[in-house]
Structures are given as structure tokens and as C-alpha cells.
Amino acid sequence: MKKISLFSLATLFAMMSFAQEAWLMVTNASELAAGDRVVVVAKDYNFALSTNQKNNNRGQIGITKEGSEVIINSDVQILTIATGKVAGTWALYTGSGYLYAASSSSNYLRTETTLSDNSSWKIEIASDGTASVVAQGANTRNVMQYNQQSALFAVYASASQKAITLYKKVNAEGIVKNPAIEGEQSFKESTQVSISYDSALKVYYTLDGSDPTDASTEYTAPFTITETTTVKAIAYDGQKSSDVVEKTFVKMQILTCAEAVALCTSSTPTTEQYIIRGYVSEMIEAFNAQYGNITFWMADTKDGGQVLQAFRVKPVSEVEKGLQVGDYVEVIGSLVLYKNETPEVNAGGSVEKIADPISGVEDIVVEKQSTKFFENGQLVIIKDGIRYNAQGVRL
């Protein structure tokens, strides 16, 4: 019997591992496509962006580099590439939300459930793998970098920290490329869901929370959902299948200002987006043309005072740039108890002026009609179903 050396066994296991999963350095942004899975790695250090949210930033986790390949473990954050909200950008989906640049004054790298300009990243990659990953929203701390001193990944006003690289999961032998589920993750009435995938594959999906198989509904065209739903999808290449991917789409709750305040319980913004309706009760800062936002207090009545602050929210149209006290508005965003004191709609939300549900409703007096007739020689008056005589005495 032919003996197999330990070196041969090691080589065989390495080949088996590569056949199952390989993460290779991306050296050109054109290599990226929707549905790709990537990890963020410090270019000159053996650390990757981890699944651990370290306060307002992402922690690091050790990895092993072997040439242009990286060996990862389950604590490394795997990100799915999706189409960004801004043209020419990509979104980085964690499985529960999108990485986004959360502030203009702090180096916050957080996760939000609704895709925005701040979670739309312009990605440029040099031939040595150095990646420029810059969020395209209004928040100016927007350059993703590795902070070696603080042992974390965050966003900065410029490329002042350590460079990062992206490694992509290759479609190795036996690996079927995952489909990508796309759509507005937080919605008002309905949202259209689409699934992008390699045209050589077949994709199946479920809407009831169960894992799909090739016996599930085949995806052929975008579809609409109207309630909170978890969409799961799988791709097949003959008998081989991809991973099951999933995304939850949430129908936003409509709240009064008082109800919104009750949910402002933490200095960390909620991951959920809410629809809050109420009156502009006090202007704090009129429309700021430089930053494209507006700040005001809102309440459930026109004279309700300082109930909930809409902080640096973006007008939906030109109309909202001229908001005034007394206007009835709909604000969409996450909620936060700023400095554990002020209940707010967090910066980056939106505001739209809508029809006042009370305005134009007039008090209408309906004159009750009475019926008069003679019965047995006596005048009878019927009003509101009650019989009276000519003197108004109830019969």
C-alpha cells in the first residue's frame, strides 16, 4: 500500500478547504458585484473587522494571511455586497443591517436597517489591494479605516489611520454563488423585493421563515410585500446549492409624538425606523443649505410645546425647506435619547409636510327634520323617533 506523507495530507486538506471556501484579495473595484461576500481586513496587520460592535465602532479579530488569501473564522464579519442608494456605490450588508458612517463629529461606524446615503460606499481599490471605502452621505466622518492603537475599525474625516483591504469569497469548485436579496428594508405601505443572481442558476425563495429548497417558489420577477416579512433565498446549480441568504423587511410603525418619546430609552439610536406624525411646535434651526437639513420640535397639538425633537432631518422636497410652526409633518427615522436627556428623531431622518387631519373639518349642524300629522283629531309631532303633542309634551 502506498504511504501518504503528512505533507501530502496537509496539502490535501488545504485543497479541500480551498474547494469549500477561499477568500482572495480584491485588487480592482471592477471585481465587485451585487451578491458578492467580502471581509474587511487591515492591510498591514493580521486583523479583520469583527462581528462585535465595540460601542460605536467595530472590533477587530485575528486572521491568517497566506499570500493573496486570508483564512478567517466565525467571528469575522462577512458582508454581502448590495447596490447602494447613491449611483456608483455599494452597500455592505451584515445580515441584519448596513454599515454606515453615523456622525460628522465622531468616528462612529454603526449599522442601520434602512439603506441611506450614509451607508452607500464609494469603493476604489489599488492594484496592491489598498481600498478606499468612503460613505457618500452628509456625515463627514466617512472614510473607513483601521485604528491600530484602539484596536478597532471606524470612520474618519480623512485617510488618517491604517489602510484596509477587501477579500472576496471566490466561486471555487463546488461553491454556488449566493443570491442577493434587495429592496427597501423599512417601508411604509409596501416594498418591492428583487433577488439578483447568476443567470446560469435557479433561485428559490420563501416568505414564511422556513429555509427554501428547490421545491420552494422559484424566483422569476420582483414581487411586492405589504407586511413585515423575512425573505429567504437559495440558488441551485443542478444538485449543488448556495448558502441560504435572508433579509427581513419591516413595515414601519406609525407613532404619535408621545408614543415616540416613550421609545426614546437609550443614547444609542434604535435600529428600527419609525413614522412619527405631529405638528411643528417650535423651530430650532431653519433649513441649512450647506448640510441640507432642518431641526425643530414637534408635538401632537399645535401648541403642545417641546415634546420630540426632529434633529437635522432632510426635507423630502422644496416644500419642507420652508417649514413653519403649525405645519403638520411626517418624520421618518430612528429614535434616540440624546445624552440621556433629549428625546429625538436621530440625525439623517426625513421630513415631509402632509395634510393636517384636523384642518378643513368644519362643525356641521344638521337640522333635525320633524314629522307632523293629525291623529284622532290631535296634532302629533315626531322628532328623533319620539312623539310629542302640539304643546311639546311627550306622548
Secondary structure, DSSP 8 states (H G I E B T S, - for coil): -----HHHHHHHHHHHHHHH--EEE--SGGG--TT-EEEEEETTSSEEEEEEEETTEEEEEE-EEETTEEE--TTB--EEEEE-SSTT-EEEE-SSSEEEE--SSS--EEEESS--GGG-EEEEE-TT--EEEEE-SS-S--EEEEETTTTEEEEESSS-SB-EEEEEE---TT-----EEES-SEESS-EEEEEE--TTSEEEEESSSS---TTSEE--S-EEE-S-EEEEEEEEETTEE---EEEEEEE--EE-HHHHHHT---SS--SS-EEEEEEEEEEEEEEETTTTEEEEEEESSTT--SSEEEEEEEESSTGGGG--TT-EEEEEE-EEEETTTEEEE-TT-EEEE---SSTT----------EEEEETTEEEEEETTEEE-TTS-B-
